[in-house]
Amino acid sequence: MTAETLANDNLSTPASDDIHQLQTVNNSGNAVTLRDSVELALKNYFAQLDGAPVTEVYQLVLSEVEAPLLEQVMKYTRNNQTKASTMLGLNRGTLRKKLKQYGLL
């Protein structure tokens, strides 16, 4: 799916704590939430397992989401780690550790 991440009030609905849901637009122009995309990806993943044992799904999902999140936030902030850490709600040291972990620093 090709998609553009939107932070647009017109397309997002407020979550219970006033933070808007992340949405993408699919090829037919429909808004799809990040949650929907993750759910679909996991359904496909489990279907492909065909009953095979699997472990560490939590870590798998985190690493698949965290790396592009960090990459895009760094691009958005023009590699300003202070702004990025504030935007993410992370300590700057934690951000640096995660950037190194994913080869982004």
N, CA, C and O of each residue as an XYZ file, in Angstrom:
420
protein
N       0.847     -1.167      0.000
C       0.000      0.000      0.000
C       0.892      1.229      0.000
O       1.788      1.339      0.837
N       0.666      2.146     -0.912
C       1.359      3.419     -0.854
C       0.491      4.351     -0.038
O      -0.726      4.396     -0.217
N       1.119      5.095      0.858
C       0.316      5.920      1.751
C       1.100      7.139      2.191
O       2.331      7.134      2.215
N       0.375      8.170      2.532
C       0.973      9.393      3.061
C       0.452      9.565      4.474
O      -0.757      9.611      4.699
N       1.376      9.660      5.434
C       0.954      9.839      6.814
C       0.362     11.225      6.981
O       0.919     12.222      6.521
N      -0.760     11.262      7.638
C      -1.465     12.526      7.810
C      -1.545     12.916      9.273
O      -1.791     12.078     10.140
N      -1.339     14.166      9.530
C      -1.588     14.705     10.857
C      -2.592     15.832     10.669
O      -2.385     16.958     11.122
N      -3.660     15.508     10.006
C      -4.636     16.495      9.590
C      -5.903     16.344     10.420
O      -6.494     15.265     10.465
N      -6.316     17.405     11.068
C      -7.510     17.339     11.910
C      -8.757     16.928     11.134
O      -9.676     16.341     11.706
N      -8.798     17.230      9.846
C      -9.977     16.891      9.062
C     -10.129     15.392      8.845
O     -11.244     14.907      8.655
N      -9.025     14.652      8.872
C      -9.087     13.224      8.602
C      -8.931     12.360      9.835
O      -9.177     11.156      9.782
N      -8.527     12.955     10.939
C      -8.310     12.141     12.130
C      -9.387     12.411     13.158
O      -9.993     13.482     13.190
N      -9.608     11.416     13.995
C     -10.562     11.559     15.074
C      -9.820     11.540     16.389
O      -8.890     10.751     16.558
N     -10.204     12.384     17.322
C      -9.486     12.444     18.583
C      -9.587     11.134     19.355
O     -10.652     10.521     19.427
N      -8.480     10.722     19.923
C      -8.483      9.583     20.836
C      -8.965     10.083     22.182
O      -9.220     11.277     22.343
N      -9.093      9.205     23.136
C      -9.656      9.583     24.424
C      -8.827     10.630     25.152
O      -9.369     11.356     25.986
N      -7.534     10.733     24.867
C      -6.700     11.702     25.572
C      -6.303     12.885     24.689
O      -5.248     13.482     24.897
N      -7.129     13.225     23.714
C      -6.947     14.365     22.825
C      -5.761     14.239     21.878
O      -5.400     15.223     21.233
N      -5.147     13.074     21.772
C      -4.109     12.860     20.777
C      -4.780     12.235     19.566
O      -5.541     11.276     19.697
N      -4.502     12.771     18.402
C      -5.155     12.271     17.197
C      -4.527     10.969     16.741
O      -3.331     10.738     16.920
N      -5.353     10.125     16.149
C      -4.877      8.857     15.604
C      -4.097      9.123     14.331
O      -4.441     10.008     13.548
N      -3.034      8.342     14.132
C      -2.286      8.440     12.887
C      -3.069      7.752     11.793
O      -3.590      6.654     11.986
N      -3.152      8.394     10.648
C      -3.888      7.819      9.537
C      -3.054      7.882      8.269
O      -2.156      8.713      8.128
N      -3.373      6.991      7.360
C      -2.787      7.005      6.031
C      -3.922      7.016      5.031
O      -5.074      6.754      5.379
N      -3.596      7.316      3.804
C      -4.591      7.290      2.743
C      -4.164      6.192      1.777
O      -3.046      6.211      1.260
N      -5.057      5.235      1.535
C      -4.712      4.156      0.609
C      -4.932      4.593     -0.835
O      -5.327      5.731     -1.088
N      -4.680      3.703     -1.767
C      -4.773      4.037     -3.198
C      -6.152      4.514     -3.629
O      -6.265      5.276     -4.589
N      -7.195      4.083     -2.944
C      -8.525      4.533     -3.316
C      -8.953      5.796     -2.581
O     -10.104      6.221     -2.690
N      -8.034      6.397     -1.833
C      -8.324      7.652     -1.167
C      -8.995      7.527      0.180
O      -9.400      8.532      0.765
N      -9.121      6.310      0.685
C      -9.763      6.095      1.979
C      -8.745      6.221      3.113
O      -7.599      5.794      2.980
N      -9.175      6.811      4.222
C      -8.318      6.937      5.394
C      -8.258      5.607      6.125
O      -9.285      4.968      6.354
N      -7.052      5.194      6.490
C      -6.831      3.957      7.233
C      -5.949      4.310      8.427
O      -4.914      4.954      8.260
N      -6.346      3.898      9.622
C      -5.542      4.237     10.797
C      -4.323      3.329     10.878
O      -4.297      2.243     10.300
N      -3.321      3.792     11.601
C      -2.136      2.987     11.858
C      -2.538      1.701     12.571
O      -2.010      0.626     12.287
N      -3.467      1.827     13.487
C      -3.967      0.652     14.223
C      -4.537     -0.390     13.267
O      -4.260     -1.582     13.407
N      -5.337      0.060     12.290
C      -5.906     -0.853     11.296
C      -4.810     -1.533     10.487
O      -4.886     -2.729     10.209
N      -3.795     -0.769     10.114
C      -2.691     -1.312      9.324
C      -1.920     -2.369     10.101
O      -1.563     -3.410      9.551
N      -1.663     -2.103     11.382
C      -0.953     -3.066     12.224
C      -1.797     -4.325     12.394
O      -1.282     -5.440     12.309
N      -3.095     -4.143     12.636
C      -3.982     -5.291     12.799
C      -3.985     -6.170     11.557
O      -3.900     -7.393     11.662
N      -4.080     -5.561     10.393
C      -4.083     -6.315      9.141
C      -2.745     -7.028      8.930
O      -2.717     -8.187      8.517
N      -1.647     -6.340      9.209
C      -0.321     -6.949      9.053
C      -0.166     -8.158      9.974
O       0.389     -9.179      9.570
N      -0.652     -8.045     11.205
C      -0.555     -9.166     12.143
C      -1.445    -10.334     11.722
O      -1.046    -11.492     11.848
N      -2.633    -10.042     11.227
C      -3.504    -11.113     10.735
C      -2.822    -11.866      9.604
O      -2.842    -13.096      9.566
N      -2.217    -11.121      8.681
C      -1.504    -11.745      7.568
C      -0.312    -12.559      8.067
O      -0.067    -13.666      7.587
N       0.420    -12.016      9.019
C       1.585    -12.700      9.593
C       1.177    -14.028     10.223
O       1.802    -15.057      9.968
N       0.127    -14.006     11.049
C      -0.330    -15.219     11.725
C      -0.892    -16.231     10.723
O      -0.716    -17.437     10.897
N      -1.560    -15.751      9.687
C      -2.088    -16.658      8.668
C      -0.956    -17.377      7.936
O      -1.084    -18.552      7.592
N       0.143    -16.678      7.700
C       1.286    -17.278      7.007
C       2.036    -18.267      7.883
O       2.742    -19.134      7.367
N       1.898    -18.156      9.204
C       2.578    -19.082     10.110
C       2.029    -20.495      9.983
O       2.749    -21.471     10.194
N       0.766    -20.599      9.643
C       0.114    -21.895      9.460
C       0.342    -22.823     10.651
O       0.649    -24.004     10.485
N       0.186    -22.270     11.851
C       0.303    -23.067     13.067
C       1.717    -23.268     13.581
O       1.902    -23.904     14.619
N       2.717    -22.750     12.891
C       4.104    -22.893     13.351
C       4.298    -22.092     14.637
O       3.701    -21.027     14.797
N       5.122    -22.590     15.547
C       5.360    -21.852     16.797
C       6.098    -20.543     16.520
O       6.937    -20.465     15.623
N       5.774    -19.534     17.295
C       6.411    -18.230     17.140
C       6.621    -17.622     18.518
O       5.814    -17.835     19.422
N       7.698    -16.868     18.681
C       7.972    -16.177     19.936
C       8.376    -14.739     19.640
O       8.691    -14.391     18.503
N       8.362    -13.935     20.651
C       8.828    -12.544     20.605
C       8.093    -11.677     19.580
O       8.704    -10.834     18.924
N       6.802    -11.885     19.448
C       6.003    -11.080     18.526
C       5.984     -9.620     18.975
O       6.027     -8.709     18.148
N       5.920     -9.407     20.269
C       5.909     -8.037     20.797
C       7.147     -7.274     20.334
O       7.034     -6.152     19.840
N       8.327     -7.874     20.489
C       9.570     -7.220     20.078
C       9.619     -7.031     18.565
O      10.128     -6.018     18.085
N       9.098     -7.987     17.818
C       9.047     -7.888     16.369
C       8.235     -6.669     15.939
O       8.673     -5.885     15.097
N       7.064     -6.521     16.520
C       6.195     -5.397     16.164
C       6.842     -4.068     16.561
O       6.833     -3.111     15.786
N       7.400     -4.015     17.766
C       8.050     -2.776     18.201
C       9.170     -2.358     17.256
O       9.268     -1.189     16.881
N      10.004     -3.302     16.877
C      11.127     -2.956     16.009
C      10.659     -2.544     14.617
O      11.272     -1.686     13.982
N       9.576     -3.153     14.143
C       9.045     -2.794     12.828
C       8.421     -1.400     12.821
O       8.442     -0.724     11.793
N       7.876     -0.967     13.934
C       7.219      0.333     14.011
C       8.204      1.413     14.472
O       8.185      2.531     13.956
N       9.051      1.085     15.427
C       9.931      2.081     16.040
C      10.960      2.653     15.063
O      11.199      3.861     15.062
N      11.564      1.818     14.245
C      12.594      2.295     13.318
C      12.056      3.352     12.340
O      12.645      4.428     12.235
N      10.951      3.077     11.620
C      10.445      4.116     10.718
C       9.912      5.342     11.456
O       9.976      6.457     10.938
N       9.389      5.137     12.659
C       8.935      6.268     13.474
C      10.104      7.212     13.747
O      10.007      8.419     13.522
N      11.194      6.654     14.227
C      12.370      7.472     14.534
C      12.921      8.137     13.275
O      13.284      9.313     13.292
N      12.978      7.385     12.204
C      13.504      7.924     10.947
C      12.685      9.119     10.462
O      13.245     10.143     10.071
N      11.372      8.987     10.487
C      10.516     10.065      9.997
C      10.516     11.285     10.920
O      10.473     12.422     10.449
N      10.565     11.050     12.220
C      10.632     12.175     13.160
C      11.950     12.921     12.986
O      11.981     14.150     13.045
N      13.031     12.188     12.774
C      14.324     12.850     12.558
C      14.308     13.666     11.268
O      14.867     14.762     11.222
N      13.679     13.146     10.231
C      13.551     13.911      8.985
C      12.703     15.156      9.217
O      13.046     16.246      8.759
N      11.601     14.987      9.928
C      10.689     16.107     10.192
C      11.377     17.215     10.974
O      11.144     18.397     10.721
N      12.226     16.836     11.924
C      12.918     17.821     12.756
C      14.273     18.217     12.179
O      15.049     18.921     12.824
N      14.553     17.756     10.952
C      15.838     18.040     10.295
C      17.016     17.623     11.162
O      17.997     18.352     11.309
N      16.890     16.420     11.734
C      17.921     15.797     12.574
C      18.223     16.549     13.864
O      19.296     16.380     14.442
N      17.297     17.367     14.313
C      17.461     18.060     15.579
C      16.997     17.115     16.695
O      15.800     16.911     16.901
N      17.970     16.548     17.403
C      17.656     15.543     18.415
C      16.860     16.115     19.582
O      16.018     15.424     20.155
N      17.116     17.350     19.931
C      16.368     17.970     21.026
C      14.889     18.092     20.662
O      14.017     17.736     21.454
N      14.614     18.599     19.451
C      13.218     18.710     19.003
C      12.587     17.334     18.860
O      11.432     17.134     19.237
N      13.337     16.393     18.319
C      12.807     15.043     18.123
C      12.475     14.384     19.459
O      11.435     13.739     19.594
N      13.355     14.544     20.444
C      13.099     13.920     21.745
C      11.869     14.532     22.407
O      11.087     13.827     23.044
N      11.703     15.827     22.258
C      10.515     16.492     22.804
C       9.258     16.000     22.088
O       8.245     15.699     22.719
N       9.341     15.925     20.776
C       8.204     15.493     19.976
C       7.792     14.065     20.327
O       6.602     13.753     20.373
N       8.768     13.204     20.574
C       8.504     11.801     20.890
C       8.183     11.565     22.365
O       7.655     10.515     22.731
N       8.502     12.540     23.200
C       8.307     12.366     24.636
C       9.362     11.468     25.248
O       9.100     10.751     26.214
N      10.560     11.510     24.678
C      11.683     10.711     25.156
C      12.789     11.606     25.683
O      12.929     12.754     25.261
N      13.564     11.076     26.601
C      14.780     11.735     27.032
C      15.741     11.740     25.843
O      15.760     10.786     25.065
N      16.537     12.798     25.691
C      17.448     12.894     24.550
C      18.442     11.732     24.532
O      18.787     11.232     23.461
N      18.901     11.302     25.699
C      19.817     10.164     25.776
C      19.166      8.876     25.295
O      19.799      8.061     24.624
N      17.902      8.702     25.643
C      17.158      7.525     25.192
C      16.990      7.558     23.678
O      17.121      6.534     23.008
N      16.699      8.740     23.147
C      16.561      8.882     21.704
C      17.866      8.502     21.012
O      17.850      7.755     20.033
N      18.990      9.003     21.506
C      20.295      8.688     20.908
C      20.561      7.183     20.940
O      21.068      6.616     19.972
N      20.221      6.547     22.043
C      20.412      5.102     22.188
C      19.595      4.358     21.129
O      20.087      3.418     20.504
N      18.357      4.782     20.935
C      17.484      4.128     19.966
C      17.941      4.412     18.535
O      17.856      3.534     17.676
N      18.418      5.611     18.273
C      18.927      5.935     16.941
C      20.140      5.059     16.612
O      20.276      4.573     15.489
N      21.002      4.865     17.584
C      22.166      3.981     17.381
C      21.713      2.549     17.164
O      22.242      1.854     16.296
N      20.743      2.106     17.941
C      20.227      0.742     17.853
C      19.745      0.409     16.439
O      19.943     -0.708     15.961
N      19.117      1.374     15.778
C      18.577      1.148     14.440
C      19.481      1.670     13.337
O      19.074      1.732     12.177
N      20.708      2.046     13.690
C      21.666      2.505     12.678
C      21.290      3.842     12.059
O      21.625      4.109     10.905
N      20.605      4.673     12.809
C      20.181      5.974     12.317
C      21.058      7.122     12.796
O      20.790      8.289     12.508
N      22.102      6.776     13.528
C      23.012      7.809     14.051
C      24.441      7.459     13.687
O      25.363      8.198     14.031
